[in-house]
Amino acid sequence: MTSTQILGGITGLAFGVGILMVIAAVSRPRHRTSSPRLGPWLISGGVDRLSPAAFLAIVSGTGIFAGILAAAATGLPVAAVLGAVIGGAAPFLVVRRRVQAARRWVRESWPEAVDSLVSAVRAGLSLPEAVSSLASSGPEVLRPTFTATAAEYRATGSFDAALDVLRERAADPAADRVIVALRLAHEWGGTQVGEVLRTLSGMMREDGRLRSEIRGRQSWTISAARMAVAAPWLTLLLLSTRPETVAAYATPFGAVILIGAAAASAIAYTVMARIAILPDMPRLVS
């Protein structure tokens, strides 16, 4: 049996193990006993069918599979290690993007929620009733948050306690500003609450529009930066089809060059991602 056949068998075995890990992770009951931080992070990314342990199993499976593929493509042990690291990081990057998309969706839904509050107040509802009504009439992504808020108000009869629940569940700077306005209007009264909420809604819409415009202008720069990071590794993959290239990088010095290049690529990508982050509004203490 040749080395190519052995490597092919190992690759097929790893692929089969990875498929079994995915099936086991998806079908596993939603019981979370692992990291208290990883569980909520997965839920916020919409991956609520995975327990932290199952997610880590998928990370291990993808890392092993990517490492074997890198070894099969290049024949370099250091490339296998780097491939395993990249493969293991891939699930985290996917969930991270889903978390960011979910946060943007929630942020963009708050102006609509404020408009619904204004309409409810105009219809003659009190502020607690208006907030509770959003559990059924508010934006779909915010309904679970307002459902918990309404349940707290029904249980305690305290609007302040309900707003505390809303602030804790929303955990968003835009929500903080709405909650401060509602708290002040409820404590001190006034006939201008509708006007204040409409002004706040307009400000949040303008902020969302500006952020969308900046992200659109950034998108081509970010894509170019990602291609700049990936291009040398794609070139290495193509050159690895030549025996002399494999022999050059199979030496200790060649391994050091690959590790240094991987570290430089990781640092460059991290710096690019940091620069692309838009500054957020600070949280308010209400």
N, C-alpha and C positions, 0 to 999 in steps of 0.2 A: 504494500500500500504506500503510495507516494505521500509526500508532505502536503501536497495540494489537496488530496483526498481527505487526509486527516483534518486539515484546516476546514475543509468544507463540511465535514461531519460535525466538528465543534461548533461551527457557525449555525448549522441547522438545529443542533441541540439547544444552543443559546436562544435561537429564535422561538423554539417551542416552549422553553422555560418562560420567556418573556410573555408569550401569548397566555400561558397558564396564569402568570402573575396578574395580568390585566383582567382576566375572567374572574379570578378569585377576589381581586380588589373591588370590582363592580358589584359582585353578588354578595359581598360581605355585609352583615348587618351594620347599621349605623351606630356602632358603639365606639366611643372615643375614650381611650385611657392614656394616650400618649401626650405629646407636647401640648400644654395649654395654649401656646401661641399659634402652633401650626393648625390646630383645628379651626379656630375662628377665621384664620387667614384663608383656609380652603373654602369655608362656607361663604366668605365675602367674594370669593372668585367664582361662585356658582358650582363648585365641585363638592357639593354636600353629600354625594353618594360615597365618597371616599373617607375612610378614617385616616388619621395621620400615619398609622402603621402601614396601611395599604398603600398610601401615597409613597412612603419611603421604600416600600417593596418595588413599586414601579420605577422609582428613581434608580434603585440598584439594578433592576432588570435592563433598563435602557442604557445605563452606564456600561454594563457587561457586554451587551449586544453591540454598542457603538465601538467599544474597545476591540472586540473581535473583528468587526468590519474594518476598522483602521489597520489592524494587524494583517488582515487578508489583502487589503489594497496596497499597503506599503511594504510589508515584511519587516517593519521596524518596531522593536519593543517600546521605545519611547513614544512612538506615534500611537501605539495601542493604549498606553497610559493616558496620553492627552485626549484621545478619542473617548475613553471611558469617562474622563472628567467632563468633557463637553456633553456627552450623552446623559450623564447624571444631572447636569445643570439644566438641560432642556425642559424637563417638566416644571421646574421652578420658574423658568422664564415664561412658559405658557400660562401658568396660573397667575404670575405677576401681571401679565398683560390683561388677563381677564379681570383681575382686581382693579386695575387702573380704569378699564372700560366701564366696570360697574360703578365706580366712584364718579366718573364723569356723567353717567346716566342719572345717578341720584342727584348730583349737583344741578344738572339741567332740568330736573323735574321740580325743583323748589319754586321757581317763579309761577309755574302752573298751580302748585299747591297754595301759594299766597293769593293768586287770583280767585281760587275757590273759596278761600277764607273771606275775601272781600265780598264776594257774591253772597255768602252765607250771612255775613253781618248785615248787608243791605237788606236781606230778606227778613230781618228781625230776630235772628238767632243771637243768643248771648255768645260771648267768646268761648266758654267751655263747650257749648253745644256745637259751635262752628268748627272747633278743632276736632271734636268727636265725630262730626259728620264726614270728615276726610277719610275715616276708616273705610267708608264705602264709596265715596264720591271723589276722593283725591287721586293723584297719579298712582298707577298700579304699583310701581316700585316702592312707593312710600306707604302703601296701605298697611303692611304689617307693623310699621313703626307707629302709625296713628291708631291702629287697633290696640296695641299695648298701652298707648297713652289714654285712650278712651276707657279701657278696662281699669286702669289705675284711678281715673277720676270717678268711675262708678263705685269702686271699692272704698275709696277714702273720702270722696266729696271735696277733695282739696285740689284746686286748679294748679297751685304751686307744685304740689307733688306730681301731678300729671305732667307739667312742663319739665320737671326734673327727669322724669322717665323719657320724655321726648328728646331732651338734650342728650341723655346717655345713649339712647338707641340710635339717634341720628349721627352723633359724633362728627358734625360737619360745621365749618365756619359759617356757611350760609344759614344753616338752621339756627345757629346761635343768635344771629341777628334777628331772625323772625321771633325767636323765643323771648329775647329781651324786649322787643316791641310789644308782644302779647302780655308779658308780665307787667310792664309799666302801664299799659292800657287797662289791665284788669285791676291793678292796685289803685291807680289814681283816676281812672275813668277818663272821660273826654269824648268829644264827638269827632275828633280828627283821626281816629284809629284807621278808618278806611283809607284816608288820604296817605297816612304814613305807610300802610301796607302796600298801596299802589306804587308809591315812590320807591319803596324797597324792592318790589318786584321789577320795576324798570331798571334799577341799578344792577340787580342780579342778571337780568337778561343782557344788559350791555356788557357786563363782565364776561358772561358766557360767550357773547359774540366776539369779543376781543380775543379771548383765549382760543376759540376755534380758528380765528384768522391767523393767529400766531402759530398754532399747531400746523395749519395748512402750509404756511411759509417755511416752517421747519422741516416738513416731511421730506422734501427732496434732499436737504442737507443731511438729515439723519440717514436716509437710504444710501446716499453716496458714502457716508462714513462707514456704514455697515459693509458695503461692498469693498471699501478700501481695506477693512480688517479681514474680510474673507478671501480677497483675491490672492494674497501670497500662499494661503493654505490650499486653495484650489490649484495653484501653479505647482505646489509641492506634490499634490496628489497626481497630477499629470506626469511630472518628472519622475515619480516613483515607479513608473512603468519601465524605466531604463535601469539596468543592473548597476551601472557605475554611480548613479545617484543614490541608490540604496546602500551601496558599499561606502559612499562618502559619509552618509548620515548614520551608519551603523557603528561608527567609531565613538569613543567617549567624547571627543571634541564636537562631533556632529550632534550628539545627544544634548550637549550643553547649549549649542546654538539653537536647537529646536525648543528647548525649555525656555531659554532667554527670549526667543521670538514669541512663544506662547504667553509669557509674562507681559511682554510689551504690548501684545494684542489685547490682553485682558485689561491692562491699565488704560490703554487708549479707548477701549469700548466703555469702560466705567466712567472715564472723564467725559466722554461724549454724552453718555446718558445723564450725568450730573448737570452738565451745561444745558441740556435740553429740558430740564425740569423747570416748569413755570413756578414762580413764587406764589404761595398760597396765602389767603387771608388768615390772620391769626385767629385762634379760638378766643371767644369771649367768656368771661366769668359772669354768669347771670345770677 
